[in-house]
Amino acid sequence: MSTLRFPLILAVTALSLAGGAAAQSRPRPAAPTVNWANSIEKRDNGHVLGNPAAPHRLIEFMSYTCSHCAEFARTGDAAIKLAVVLEGKVSFEIRHLLQNPIDLTAALLTHCGGPKRFLGNHEAILSRQAIWLERARKATQAQRTRWTFGTNSARWRAIASDLGFYGIMEARGFNRAQLDRCLADQPLANALANATARDTETFKLRATPSFVLGGKLLDGVHSWDALRPVLVALD
C-alpha cells in the first residue's frame, strides 16, 4: 500500500435462443455471445472494463509509482478480467490517482492510441515498474532538473526519456512523434489532475491502490488478497 502524498464491462452473456421446428435437419448456428472481457470504454475519470449495466461497479484508484499497485496488477487484474468481469456481475474501472510528475507522465502515455490501447499500455508500464523506478531513484541532479524546469511537455518528455518510457511504448508500435503528441496533451493532464483532487476528496482516499465498490470506499482493502473475498461474496 502506498500512502498518498498529495493532491476499467460485462452484461449477462446473451445467448440467442432461436426458434425452429424440432425436426429441423440442419444444426443451429452457434449462438452469438458478447465478449465483454475485451470491451473497454473511457469514462470521464478512467477506463471501464466489462458490462456498463453490471449490478456492481468496482473502481481501482492507482498510481504508477506505487509498488503495491504493480503487485495488484500482477496478481489481481487477470483474475478480475477473466473471472469476475466475465461472470457479468462486476464492471472494473481503473482511475489514476496522481502522486507526482512521473505518475502523470506514465498516465498520459497510457492514453495513447485511445481506449482500445489503454489496457495494454497500462500493463506494459506497470510490468516494467521495477526497472524504471530504479532509474528514477538513481537519477542525477541534472536529470531531475530537466523534470522540473521548462514547459510541461518538455518536462514530461525528459521523464519519458530518462526512465525508458519511450522504449516501452515503441515496443507496442508507437513512434516518437505519436508519443510526443500524447505528452503534450495539456487538457488531459489538467483533467487527470482535477480528477485526482476530486476523487481524493469525494472518497477520502489516503493510499494506493484503493477500491470503491458500489460508491463506497473499501476500508483496509489495498491488495488482491483483501479484495478477492469481497468480490466472491457479491450476489
Backbone bond lengths (Angstrom), bond angles and torsions (degrees), N, CA, C in turn:
res aa  C-N    CA-C-N  psi(-1)  N-CA   C-N-CA  omega(-1)  CA-C   N-CA-C  phi
1 M - - - 1.464 - - 1.506 108.84 -
2 S 1.306 116.31 130.00 1.453 121.80 177.65 1.518 109.50 -105.98
3 T 1.313 116.74 121.31 1.456 120.56 179.54 1.513 110.48 -76.52
4 L 1.321 116.43 135.47 1.460 120.52 -178.75 1.512 110.27 -67.51
5 R 1.320 112.25 136.57 1.467 117.00 177.64 1.512 110.91 -98.95
6 F 1.315 118.27 -27.98 1.452 122.29 173.38 1.536 109.47 -166.28
7 P 1.936 83.57 171.54 1.420 98.38 176.16 1.523 117.55 -85.51
8 L 20.725 95.05 132.18 1.406 142.56 -116.11 1.553 72.67 169.30
9 I 6.236 110.48 163.77 1.451 101.00 -166.50 1.510 105.03 -152.38
10 L 1.373 122.20 131.75 1.467 111.66 -177.69 1.513 111.90 -138.29
11 A 1.359 119.83 107.93 1.453 121.18 171.08 1.510 106.81 -78.50
12 V 1.340 116.13 163.92 1.451 118.11 175.45 1.514 106.78 -55.87
13 T 1.343 117.36 129.23 1.461 120.70 -176.82 1.507 109.38 -57.73
14 A 1.343 115.65 127.76 1.452 120.06 -175.22 1.509 109.67 -96.06
15 L 1.304 116.70 119.52 1.457 122.16 175.33 1.518 107.90 -106.17
16 S 1.327 117.17 120.67 1.460 120.35 179.55 1.514 109.16 -76.60
17 L 1.310 115.65 119.71 1.464 120.66 179.64 1.516 107.10 -95.94
18 A 1.327 116.02 90.97 1.461 120.64 -175.99 1.511 110.15 -73.28
19 G 1.312 115.71 137.75 1.453 120.06 176.31 1.515 110.02 -80.70
20 G 1.342 117.83 166.90 1.451 120.71 178.70 1.495 109.88 163.28
21 A 1.318 116.65 164.89 1.455 120.68 -178.68 1.503 109.99 -69.67
22 A 1.334 115.16 142.76 1.453 119.78 -179.11 1.509 111.45 -63.94
23 A 1.336 116.21 -26.21 1.458 119.99 -176.80 1.514 112.29 -89.52
24 Q 1.340 116.89 9.65 1.458 120.50 -177.94 1.519 109.55 -57.69
25 S 1.324 116.44 128.56 1.457 119.78 -173.20 1.522 112.83 -80.80
26 R 1.333 117.43 -33.24 1.458 119.04 -178.08 1.517 110.37 -82.11
27 P 1.330 117.73 140.24 1.468 119.28 177.24 1.520 110.41 -66.61
28 R 1.292 116.02 145.79 1.461 120.27 177.45 1.510 109.96 -69.78
29 P 1.298 117.60 145.64 1.470 118.78 176.28 1.521 110.03 -68.00
30 A 1.302 114.95 156.88 1.463 119.43 179.63 1.522 109.60 -59.18
31 A 1.306 115.31 136.77 1.460 119.96 -179.91 1.519 109.98 -67.34
32 P 1.328 117.89 137.78 1.463 120.15 -179.78 1.520 111.41 -69.74
33 T 1.294 114.95 144.79 1.459 120.34 176.76 1.517 109.14 -129.46
34 V 1.302 116.48 161.03 1.459 122.35 176.90 1.515 108.13 -106.44
35 N 1.309 116.72 122.82 1.461 120.13 178.52 1.527 108.91 -89.33
36 W 1.306 114.70 79.01 1.459 119.69 -176.20 1.517 112.72 -64.43
37 A 1.319 117.63 -25.29 1.460 119.98 -177.53 1.524 111.86 -64.32
38 N 1.330 117.16 -19.53 1.465 120.66 177.69 1.519 112.12 -105.03
39 S 1.333 116.54 12.66 1.458 120.86 -178.94 1.519 109.55 -103.81
40 I 1.315 115.22 127.66 1.463 119.10 -178.83 1.515 109.21 -140.60
41 E 1.306 116.43 142.46 1.467 120.62 176.99 1.510 109.92 -138.55
42 K 1.331 114.97 151.74 1.454 120.54 179.75 1.518 109.37 -88.28
43 R 1.296 115.43 131.50 1.455 121.94 171.97 1.516 108.69 -107.96
44 D 1.313 117.03 177.80 1.459 120.37 -177.56 1.523 112.56 -53.96
45 N 1.327 115.73 -43.45 1.462 119.11 -173.25 1.517 114.60 -106.38
46 G 1.334 119.07 -7.19 1.456 119.09 -176.55 1.514 112.82 -172.70
47 H 1.326 116.31 -163.98 1.454 123.44 179.19 1.520 109.03 -117.51
48 V 1.349 115.58 131.44 1.472 122.07 -174.00 1.514 110.17 -109.98
49 L 1.332 116.05 125.23 1.453 123.29 175.41 1.517 108.60 -105.38
50 G 1.352 116.77 132.87 1.453 120.40 177.04 1.508 113.84 110.98
51 N 1.319 114.64 -161.73 1.457 123.26 -174.77 1.520 111.50 -82.52
52 P 1.334 118.18 118.31 1.461 118.45 179.20 1.519 112.56 -63.19
53 A 1.356 117.32 -17.27 1.461 121.00 178.55 1.524 111.79 -102.40
54 A 1.323 117.66 14.59 1.460 120.30 179.52 1.531 110.15 -60.71
55 P 1.330 118.38 143.92 1.464 120.11 -178.15 1.526 114.21 -67.58
56 H 1.334 117.07 -20.02 1.459 119.87 -179.88 1.523 109.77 -124.59
57 R 1.326 115.80 137.10 1.459 121.91 -178.85 1.526 109.61 -119.85
58 L 1.334 115.10 116.36 1.458 121.61 179.47 1.520 109.32 -106.24
59 I 1.311 116.58 130.39 1.467 122.13 176.98 1.518 108.75 -119.04
60 E 1.319 116.42 129.80 1.461 121.62 171.49 1.528 108.69 -104.65
61 F 1.297 116.39 128.84 1.453 122.26 172.83 1.520 107.38 -102.36
62 M 1.334 116.47 118.12 1.455 120.03 -172.61 1.524 112.55 -134.13
63 S 1.322 113.59 161.22 1.460 122.42 177.93 1.528 107.95 -129.70
64 Y 1.324 117.37 136.68 1.463 119.88 -178.81 1.519 113.02 -70.30
65 T 1.310 119.06 -21.73 1.460 120.89 177.52 1.522 112.67 -92.36
66 C 1.323 117.31 7.96 1.473 122.73 179.27 1.528 109.15 -94.69
67 S 1.326 116.90 115.32 1.469 120.68 -178.54 1.520 111.64 -63.87
68 H 1.325 118.19 -32.56 1.464 121.22 178.69 1.531 111.15 -69.66
69 C 1.342 117.50 -27.44 1.460 120.47 175.60 1.528 110.22 -69.81
70 A 1.333 116.69 -39.66 1.463 120.38 176.26 1.524 109.93 -64.51
71 E 1.317 117.58 -39.19 1.461 121.07 177.70 1.521 110.84 -65.92
72 F 1.332 118.09 -39.40 1.460 120.08 177.06 1.520 110.48 -64.83
73 A 1.334 117.88 -41.01 1.463 120.64 178.04 1.527 110.25 -60.44
74 R 1.325 116.82 -38.91 1.463 120.97 -178.72 1.520 111.80 -70.51
75 T 1.324 117.79 -39.12 1.461 121.06 -173.82 1.522 113.80 -97.47
76 G 1.323 118.43 -27.48 1.457 119.95 -170.81 1.517 116.90 -113.14
77 D 1.331 117.88 -30.06 1.470 119.56 -173.20 1.523 112.77 -60.00
78 A 1.340 117.76 -46.97 1.465 120.51 -178.69 1.519 110.99 -65.42
79 A 1.323 116.92 -39.80 1.468 120.80 179.45 1.524 110.66 -63.30
80 I 1.325 116.72 -41.80 1.465 120.30 179.21 1.528 109.98 -65.79
81 K 1.322 117.19 -44.16 1.461 121.32 -177.29 1.523 112.17 -66.89
82 L 1.338 117.68 -44.19 1.461 121.37 -171.93 1.522 113.69 -92.28
83 A 1.310 118.27 -12.92 1.462 120.17 -179.35 1.521 111.16 -120.12
84 V 1.290 116.98 -66.54 1.467 120.62 -174.30 1.521 111.67 -63.92
85 V 1.325 117.44 -51.40 1.457 121.27 -179.42 1.520 110.09 -67.15
86 L 1.310 117.05 -39.98 1.455 121.59 -177.85 1.520 112.36 -62.93
87 E 1.311 117.22 -27.58 1.469 121.12 177.95 1.520 111.97 -71.27
88 G 1.303 118.12 -20.18 1.450 121.78 178.63 1.500 115.39 91.70
89 K 1.314 117.57 2.73 1.463 119.74 -176.19 1.520 113.74 -89.01
90 V 1.328 116.34 -25.52 1.456 119.35 -168.90 1.525 110.69 -134.09
91 S 1.328 116.44 134.37 1.460 121.08 166.63 1.528 107.24 -97.56
92 F 1.317 115.97 149.09 1.464 121.47 -173.68 1.523 109.01 -124.94
93 E 1.310 115.74 117.24 1.463 120.99 -179.16 1.518 110.57 -112.02
94 I 1.321 116.00 133.69 1.468 121.78 175.12 1.523 108.38 -104.61
95 R 1.315 115.57 123.23 1.465 120.86 176.53 1.525 109.45 -121.53
96 H 1.316 114.60 144.09 1.463 120.26 177.32 1.530 110.07 -81.68
97 L 1.296 114.95 137.22 1.461 120.82 170.28 1.525 105.91 -121.45
98 L 1.318 116.06 95.95 1.452 121.49 -171.10 1.521 111.90 -73.15
99 Q 1.335 115.91 133.12 1.447 120.41 178.62 1.527 112.73 -115.93
100 N 1.334 117.23 -17.79 1.456 120.38 -174.13 1.532 109.17 -166.23
101 P 1.338 118.78 172.23 1.470 121.19 -179.01 1.532 113.96 -61.98
102 I 1.332 118.10 -29.46 1.466 119.97 177.76 1.522 109.53 -65.33
103 D 1.325 117.03 -42.83 1.466 121.34 175.40 1.528 111.01 -55.41
104 L 1.304 115.80 -47.35 1.461 120.27 -177.47 1.525 111.32 -64.61
105 T 1.323 117.01 -42.45 1.462 121.09 178.08 1.525 110.84 -59.14
106 A 1.335 116.49 -48.20 1.465 120.92 179.28 1.525 110.77 -62.29
107 A 1.332 116.73 -43.06 1.464 120.86 -179.13 1.524 111.34 -62.02
108 L 1.330 117.58 -42.56 1.461 120.58 178.04 1.522 110.90 -59.93
109 L 1.326 116.81 -40.44 1.456 120.42 -178.84 1.530 111.83 -69.86
110 T 1.325 117.82 -33.42 1.473 118.88 179.37 1.522 111.70 -66.20
111 H 1.328 117.47 -21.00 1.465 120.74 178.44 1.525 112.71 -83.06
112 C 1.330 118.90 -7.71 1.462 121.27 179.87 1.527 110.31 -61.45
113 G 1.332 116.20 134.59 1.457 120.86 177.03 1.505 114.98 87.65
114 G 1.323 117.54 0.44 1.458 120.73 177.42 1.514 113.19 85.19
115 P 1.327 116.72 179.84 1.472 121.80 -174.67 1.516 114.35 -56.59
116 K 1.337 118.26 -35.86 1.465 120.55 -176.48 1.525 111.91 -65.93
117 R 1.320 117.34 -22.85 1.457 120.24 -179.64 1.521 112.33 -96.99
118 F 1.333 116.83 -9.67 1.462 119.29 -171.83 1.522 113.23 -58.11
119 L 1.328 117.99 -52.13 1.458 120.20 -172.32 1.526 111.87 -60.91
120 G 1.338 116.45 -42.09 1.459 119.60 177.34 1.517 112.36 -64.63
121 N 1.342 116.50 -40.38 1.469 120.23 176.88 1.519 110.78 -62.86
122 H 1.306 115.65 -45.41 1.466 123.20 179.45 1.525 111.02 -57.76
123 E 1.338 115.88 -47.81 1.468 120.51 -178.67 1.527 111.12 -66.86
124 A 1.339 116.87 -38.90 1.460 120.17 -178.60 1.521 111.70 -63.40
125 I 1.314 116.85 -43.76 1.467 119.55 -179.39 1.517 111.24 -69.60
126 L 1.323 117.88 -43.05 1.463 119.77 -179.30 1.523 111.95 -68.03
127 S 1.329 118.12 -36.21 1.464 120.18 -177.37 1.523 111.96 -66.54
128 R 1.323 117.86 -20.22 1.465 122.22 179.06 1.520 111.88 -108.58
129 Q 1.315 116.07 17.75 1.463 119.08 -174.87 1.518 112.65 -58.55
130 A 1.336 117.98 -43.22 1.465 120.09 -176.66 1.522 111.43 -57.84
131 I 1.344 116.71 -35.13 1.462 120.90 -178.10 1.522 110.99 -71.75
132 W 1.351 116.27 -53.27 1.469 117.10 -175.33 1.521 112.97 -75.40
133 L 1.346 116.49 -25.21 1.465 117.83 177.31 1.527 110.62 -69.83
134 E 1.334 115.96 -33.85 1.458 119.32 176.00 1.528 110.56 -66.88
135 R 1.337 116.58 -37.00 1.463 119.48 175.29 1.523 110.78 -62.31
136 A 1.320 115.97 -38.09 1.471 119.35 178.61 1.521 110.82 -64.69
137 R 1.321 116.42 -40.64 1.465 119.66 -179.50 1.527 111.29 -64.72
138 K 1.341 115.88 -33.08 1.456 120.34 -176.37 1.534 112.85 -95.93
139 A 1.315 116.82 8.91 1.462 120.21 -178.11 1.523 111.25 -59.34
140 T 1.317 116.13 141.69 1.457 120.86 178.46 1.525 109.96 -76.72
141 Q 1.301 115.66 167.74 1.450 119.39 177.54 1.520 110.73 -64.12
142 A 1.334 116.83 -36.36 1.464 120.27 178.06 1.526 110.88 -62.56
143 Q 1.332 116.51 -39.95 1.459 119.52 177.93 1.524 110.85 -65.82
144 R 1.299 116.12 -45.96 1.470 119.34 -179.30 1.526 111.18 -62.80
145 T 1.299 116.18 -32.05 1.470 119.65 176.82 1.522 110.19 -65.24
146 R 1.343 116.73 -40.58 1.474 120.13 178.34 1.527 111.29 -63.55
147 W 1.346 116.49 -26.40 1.466 120.59 -178.55 1.527 112.19 -78.31
148 T 1.315 116.80 -13.38 1.470 119.45 -172.65 1.525 114.50 -121.74
149 F 1.335 118.16 -5.76 1.460 120.61 -179.78 1.527 110.53 -124.32
150 G 1.322 116.28 153.53 1.453 121.79 -178.10 1.510 111.18 95.99
151 T 1.321 115.85 -173.02 1.458 119.77 178.88 1.516 109.88 -66.60
152 N 1.329 116.02 159.42 1.460 119.53 179.53 1.521 111.61 -58.37
153 S 1.335 117.29 -45.69 1.468 119.32 -178.18 1.526 111.12 -63.68
154 A 1.339 117.52 -35.50 1.466 120.43 177.20 1.522 110.51 -65.58
155 R 1.323 117.09 -39.47 1.464 120.51 177.56 1.522 111.37 -62.98
156 W 1.328 115.56 -44.71 1.469 119.61 -177.63 1.518 111.12 -69.51
157 R 1.339 118.03 -34.43 1.458 120.65 175.11 1.526 110.89 -65.73
158 A 1.311 117.11 -38.34 1.464 120.94 178.39 1.524 110.85 -63.83
159 I 1.326 116.99 -43.90 1.460 121.00 178.01 1.527 110.11 -62.12
160 A 1.334 116.80 -45.84 1.460 121.14 -179.33 1.525 111.30 -61.31
161 S 1.319 116.63 -37.53 1.460 120.97 179.46 1.522 111.58 -71.71
162 D 1.323 116.56 -49.75 1.463 120.69 -175.46 1.522 112.87 -66.59
163 L 1.322 118.03 -31.52 1.472 120.79 -176.09 1.525 113.34 -96.31
164 G 1.327 117.90 -4.63 1.451 120.43 177.71 1.510 115.49 87.03
165 F 1.324 117.94 15.08 1.466 120.73 179.37 1.533 111.24 -64.75
166 Y 1.331 117.03 -35.04 1.465 119.12 178.73 1.526 110.38 -58.59
167 G 1.327 117.25 -45.38 1.455 121.04 -179.54 1.514 112.71 -62.68
168 I 1.322 116.51 -41.40 1.462 120.98 178.43 1.516 110.51 -60.19
169 M 1.321 116.91 -45.64 1.460 121.28 -176.56 1.527 112.12 -76.79
170 E 1.312 117.71 -33.58 1.459 120.13 176.58 1.531 110.60 -64.87
171 A 1.333 117.55 -33.67 1.466 121.16 175.75 1.519 111.53 -64.93
172 R 1.336 117.44 -18.31 1.464 122.51 177.44 1.531 111.91 -94.27
173 G 1.341 117.04 6.40 1.451 120.71 174.01 1.509 116.21 100.53
174 F 1.325 117.99 1.74 1.462 120.53 178.32 1.524 109.54 -86.46
175 N 1.332 116.47 150.18 1.462 119.42 173.79 1.519 109.77 -104.19
176 R 1.320 114.59 170.03 1.468 119.21 -173.75 1.529 112.08 -61.14
177 A 1.319 117.49 -39.10 1.466 120.05 -179.12 1.525 110.70 -63.46
178 Q 1.326 116.84 -42.13 1.471 120.34 178.18 1.528 110.49 -61.87
179 L 1.321 115.93 -43.80 1.456 120.01 -177.95 1.526 111.38 -67.04
180 D 1.324 116.45 -38.51 1.468 119.17 178.25 1.528 111.34 -64.76
181 R 1.341 117.14 -35.34 1.467 119.17 176.07 1.520 110.64 -63.88
182 C 1.325 116.97 -40.04 1.471 120.15 178.13 1.524 110.78 -64.42
183 L 1.322 115.93 -37.07 1.460 120.20 -179.03 1.529 112.66 -78.18
184 A 1.322 117.18 -5.64 1.468 121.03 177.03 1.524 111.53 -104.87
185 D 1.330 117.19 10.73 1.467 121.35 -176.18 1.534 110.05 -83.50
186 Q 1.324 115.17 79.26 1.463 119.83 -178.58 1.528 112.90 -63.09
187 P 1.346 120.10 -40.25 1.471 118.52 176.96 1.529 112.67 -58.13
188 L 1.336 117.57 -39.66 1.467 119.75 177.54 1.518 110.63 -67.18
189 A 1.331 116.20 -41.47 1.466 119.09 178.04 1.526 110.81 -59.08
190 N 1.331 115.76 -43.75 1.466 119.11 178.42 1.521 111.31 -63.00
191 A 1.344 116.89 -42.22 1.457 120.81 -179.07 1.521 110.98 -63.71
192 L 1.342 117.34 -40.08 1.462 120.78 179.77 1.532 110.86 -67.09
193 A 1.313 115.64 -41.29 1.466 118.96 178.72 1.522 110.90 -65.76
194 N 1.331 117.26 -42.61 1.465 120.55 178.66 1.525 111.47 -64.54
195 A 1.351 116.46 -38.55 1.458 120.11 178.70 1.521 110.93 -65.00
196 T 1.334 116.23 -38.50 1.468 119.67 177.39 1.525 110.99 -60.48
197 A 1.325 115.68 -47.19 1.461 119.48 -179.56 1.522 111.10 -63.70
198 R 1.315 116.73 -43.70 1.468 120.94 -178.85 1.527 112.11 -65.38
199 D 1.345 116.40 -46.41 1.462 119.86 -178.73 1.524 111.85 -67.19
200 T 1.325 116.25 -37.51 1.461 119.71 178.42 1.524 110.61 -59.61
201 E 1.311 115.37 -43.28 1.462 119.72 -179.60 1.527 111.71 -73.74
202 T 1.331 117.14 -43.35 1.466 120.91 -176.55 1.516 112.37 -62.55
203 F 1.347 115.86 -45.03 1.464 119.77 -174.67 1.518 113.50 -103.55
204 K 1.328 116.89 2.41 1.468 121.58 179.58 1.523 110.42 56.81
205 L 1.332 116.11 49.59 1.451 121.62 -177.01 1.519 110.42 -76.63
206 R 1.313 114.83 135.59 1.455 119.94 -178.53 1.525 112.63 -127.40
207 A 1.333 119.25 -8.42 1.458 121.66 -175.79 1.521 110.22 -154.95
208 T 1.330 114.73 162.34 1.466 120.58 174.03 1.517 108.89 -127.41
209 P 1.347 117.42 145.69 1.453 124.06 -8.10 1.522 110.94 -74.46
210 S 1.317 115.72 148.28 1.462 122.12 172.06 1.512 107.86 -124.48
211 F 1.344 116.48 156.50 1.458 120.96 -174.06 1.519 110.86 -132.12
212 V 1.329 114.21 136.77 1.457 121.51 175.13 1.517 107.34 -117.41
213 L 1.316 117.26 129.25 1.464 123.09 179.50 1.512 108.32 -126.51
214 G 1.333 116.59 124.27 1.450 120.20 -178.78 1.511 112.60 61.11
215 G 1.333 116.26 31.08 1.461 120.28 177.77 1.509 115.00 83.52
216 K 1.341 117.94 2.98 1.458 120.51 -178.00 1.522 110.95 -121.76
217 L 1.319 115.57 137.36 1.453 121.05 177.94 1.523 110.41 -67.59
218 L 1.338 116.40 133.76 1.462 121.29 176.02 1.523 108.10 -86.90
219 D 1.300 116.33 99.23 1.461 121.19 -177.20 1.526 111.26 -62.22
220 G 1.312 116.12 132.73 1.451 121.44 176.13 1.512 115.17 75.71
221 V 1.329 118.22 6.14 1.465 121.70 -179.00 1.531 108.39 -103.48
222 H 1.328 115.52 108.68 1.461 120.31 -176.96 1.523 112.01 -137.51
223 S 1.351 118.66 17.54 1.458 122.04 -178.56 1.522 109.24 -151.66
224 W 1.334 116.59 166.43 1.455 120.83 177.46 1.527 111.10 -66.28
225 D 1.316 117.82 -38.59 1.467 120.17 178.54 1.525 111.48 -59.90
226 A 1.322 117.03 -34.97 1.461 120.43 179.39 1.517 111.91 -81.81
227 L 1.327 117.47 -32.98 1.458 120.58 -177.58 1.530 112.43 -78.87
228 R 1.319 118.11 -34.92 1.478 122.01 -174.08 1.514 113.39 -52.76
229 P 1.348 120.41 -50.75 1.470 119.02 -179.17 1.523 113.63 -63.40
230 V 1.325 116.86 -28.39 1.471 120.27 177.30 1.522 109.37 -65.76
231 L 1.313 117.53 -43.60 1.455 121.62 -179.52 1.526 111.17 -70.93
232 V 1.323 117.67 -38.38 1.460 121.22 179.08 1.530 110.94 -61.97
233 A 1.324 116.58 -32.20 1.458 120.85 -176.95 1.524 113.63 -79.94
234 L 1.334 117.91 -7.87 1.455 120.28 -179.32 1.525 111.65 -66.22
235 D 1.342 116.90 141.98 1.455 121.26 176.67 1.519 110.35 -73.49
